[in-house]
């Protein structure tokens, strides 16, 4: 539709980029105005100040480290937890989806744990794992694990029975049906789960870093709160937002690549 | 055309369906839903047998039983004298919905049977090449099913079944989802493929033209519970002409004998 207008100096793609930029600029402008000219200025530092602080944080350390190092530490924590959550989530999800027995045994336990917010585990996690990184992995793990499990479970449940029949007619045994049919046909579901999970895990990092730590973007916010430094809190929030955005886009790019067969419908 | 002699068991039969019945528990829990009753027939080496019947008369149930994907509640199915107890690559299946594996390319779909049976790779590649050539899809090896038209997808389905070099091919209304034009074309294609590489085929359809165009023998089925109403041996030479007087006469004869469906 946009293409049909008289003004065709820009392609649809360019227009999308332009609108995105306009949207972000307007957000920043409103933020700046509100922070400067209303009473909210007591609690909300202006956008320009946060942006300057954000840029400076890449060269001047906050606490012991610069921004990239903080992001790196947090990414490492999310990465480790996400890795284990992916393995556990896919295994549990496919298992419950494929085997009635596994479903009967594990699903009630899983459904009981699922609605508990990851942060509710923090006290226990400190008792169990102490104040080191293990407890943080545990919290982030809980933050992503359920999404991966639920989606994988859905995928394994929804395999077209005729495809399984076709594979068996072609000579596939149980193991081959599982690895060649059930698992790959769940991949789009698994990816949907991974996409939600990576974002959820990245959000859980703040909570996880509330437990005794002295680095990471979550720590940056908690530290800012303890010292009443709103600029630092906002810098942490901006960093979390930007990294989360990048992570979500990376996973969907990976999905497009691995699930090419699923995207080319209607050709 | 002549009436078939009764169902005399034959040692040369590739597949024998002996007094097969199938009932399902009905949904309200009370009684039984009888779908198949006393199905008794056999199919011979390289014969093209068409099971023809209207609408929802348990044809797919029967084919699933012949395949070994479902078990009869009465009677049994024998392939070359041995009882069928489950699915096996000796019986190839072609589905109405094609049931291609959407995440696999055309060549991976066709090579799936040989792969799961651990055929050496070079031999497997030769198989893939041979059968893609047979169905006229050379050049589409790297495409995904979603990139193909309906007719092409069903060609892949046929090649996939052929690639296992099965003893018998079971085809469940394979052209049922195609538009009329493509359907005619695919019927001719199947005839050509079958002439080139003969197989014993059991082909299920509810389309009389299709049945007459392809069959050596047609078994006419009744409505539920499905049983055999009549058998016709079709002796017309191939390729057949849809408007040939003999074709039209048989068409009239069989249609008149058919049960009406709602």
Interface residues (C-beta under 8 A of the other chain):
Chain A: X160 X162 X163 X165 X166 X167 X168 X169 X170 X171 X172 X173 X176 X180 X181 X184 X185 X187 X259 X260 X261 X262 X264 X265 X266 X267
Chain B: X64 X67 X68 X69 X86 X87 X88 X89 X91 X92 X93 X95 X97 X99 X101 X102 X103 X104 X112 X113 X116 X117 X144 X145 X146 X147 X160 X164
